[in-house]
Each structure stands twice: as structure tokens, then as C-alpha cells.
Amino acid sequence: MSADGVRHHDEVLVMVTRRNLLALAWYDAPRPGHLPAVLRVVDDLHRAHGKYGLLDVVVRGTPSFPEQVREEGRLLIEHTHGWGGVTSHVIEVEGFAGTATRMFLSTMLLMGRGRASDQKVFAKAPEACTWLANVLSRAQNPWSAAELERVYAELRAIAPR
């Protein structure tokens, strides 16, 4: 991948950055410490670029969110409020696990104090990439949907450990 690089890679989470984009693939529910790792990368992007995008992909996993992870999610949203970031969430998980993941994400978004216009949830990556490209087209480093779809494909090609 010709990205800035793989920023995190374990059995649960793969994070890759390119320009002003962080792409994440989740292969299970976040564990304690994962969301602070995301915050560190988002902080780097914000400092370097101002406006940034996140392509957040939930591939699979058991919808289990312990209190520490919920608190880390709240802190992530609280710290990044007003930073100019936009997030396109792709929930590929189906059935109960997908519903539980959407519920967790909805709770986190509500705690983000009305930032719904900065985040949107999708079932398929192409629609998520199109929306994110449109929003990021107003940034200094605009993206096309095709570029974002390539990042998505490359991200998904990196297997978890």
C-alpha cells in the first residue's frame, strides 16, 4: 500500500493513514486501548492537515463493549469535537452483531453533541466512499470516491494478525 503507513495492526484492528485520511478495519469489538490509539492517529492528522476523514469499517466481531471501551469512545468523541473531521462508518457485520454495533455507534454519535452531519453510517463501502469524497472535496487535499475505494480495498487486503 502506498499509504503513509500502517499505524496499528493486531488481531482486532488495522489502521492505515494516507494524506488526511485514517482508514480503520475492525475484526472484533474494540478492546481497552484501541480507541486511545485511534485518538493518537486522529490527533496527528488534525495537527498536520486540519480537516481530515475517517473511513471506519466494521468487518466482523462480537458486539461486546465493556465499560472501559465505552468510556474510551466517549473520550474520543469529546476530544475530537470541533476538529473538522468527518467519518464514514461502514458496518459490514450482519444480523444481531450488526444491530448491536449500530446501537453502540449510535450511542457514541449521540454523545458527540449533534455532530451527525460529520458522520454517516453505511452498509456498503462504495456509498460510504462517495459520501466521504463529497465531504472531503472541500478540504485542502480533496479525495475522489475511486481513490477512497482503492484505500478501502487495500485496507481490507491487510489481514489481521
N, C-alpha and C positions, 0 to 999 in steps of 0.2 A: 504494500500500500504506500502510495507516495504522500502519506499524511505527515503532519508534523510528528506524529508518532503514537505508539500505543502507550497510553498513560496509566493503564491498570489492566491486569489480566489475571484472573483466577477462575475457579470453577463456577462462580456466581456472576461475575461482572467483567465485561470487556469495555474499555473506554479508549476512544481514539480521537485525536484532535486534528483538524485541518483548518488553516486560516482562523476564522472567527466561529468555528463550529466544533461542538463536542458531540460525538455520536456514542451512544451507550447501548449495549445489548445485555439484557438481564436474562440469566438462565435459571434463576431461582429468586426467591424473595430476598431483598437486601438483608444483610447481616449487620450487626453493630460494626461501625467503622466504614461501611461502604458509602453512606451519604456524606460524611465529612470528607472522604476522598473526592467525591463529586464536587463538593463545595470548593475544595482547593483548586481544582482544574477550572471551574467556572470563575473563580476569583482571578486566576491567571488570564483567562480570556477577556474578562471585563477590563482588567488593567491594561491589557495590550490593545484591545480593539474598541472598547466602549460597547457598542451593540454587538450581540453575539446570539447564536442559535444553538439549540439542543435538539438532537434527533434521538429520542428516548424510546428504545424498542424493548418490549417485554416479550421474550421468545417463549419461555415456559417457566414453570415453577410452582411451588406450593404456596398458596396465599397465607403466609404466616408472618405477621408483623408485630414482633414483641414491642413492649412499651419503649425500650431504648431506641428502636428504629423509628417508631412514631415520633419520638421527641427529636431525633436527628432530622427527620423530614420537616418538622415544624421549624427547626432552627435554620435549615437550608433555605426554606421559603422566606423566613423572616430576614435573614441576612442578605438575600439577593433581591428583595423587594426594591423596585425603583432603579435597578441596574441596567435596564434596557434589553434584557434577554427575552427571547421568545422560544417556546418549546412546542415541538410536535411530538406527541406521545403516540406510539403505535403499539396497540395491545393485540398481539398475535395469539395469545392464550384464549382458548375457547371454554365454554361450559362454566361450571362453578368457579374454577380458578380465575377465569377471565372476569367474571362478575365481581368476585372478591377483590381482584386487582383494581378494577374500575372504581369500586367503592372506596378503597384505600386512597387511590389517586384523587377522587372527588373530594374526600375529606381534606387532603393536603392542599388542594386548589382553593377550597373554601377558606382555609386558614391563611391563604395568600392575600387576603383582603381585596377581593374583587379584581384580580388580575386575569380574569377569564379571557380577555381579548388577547393576552400574551401567550395563551396556551390553548391547545386544542387536542382532542383525543380522536384517534382514527383506528380502524380495524386493518387497513391495508397501507403499506409503505408508499405506493405511488401517490395516493391522495395526500398523505402527510408531507411528502416531499414537495408537491405542488404548492400546498398552503405555505409551508416554511419558506420556499423560494420567493413567493409573492411578498411575504412579510420582510424577508431579508433583502429584497431588491432595493429597499430604501436605505440600506446600510452602505457604508463606505466600500465594502467588499461584497458586492451582490453575488448571489448564487442562482443558478438555473435549476429547475426541477431535475433535469437529466444529470447534472453534477451531483446533486444530493442523492439521487437513486444509485449512482455509482458508489458513493461513500457507503450507503446502506448495504449494497451487495458486498463490498469489500469488508465491511464490519461483520456481516453475517458469515463470511468465509473464514473468519478467525475463530477457531474452535476454543471453547473454554478449556482450561487446564484440567 
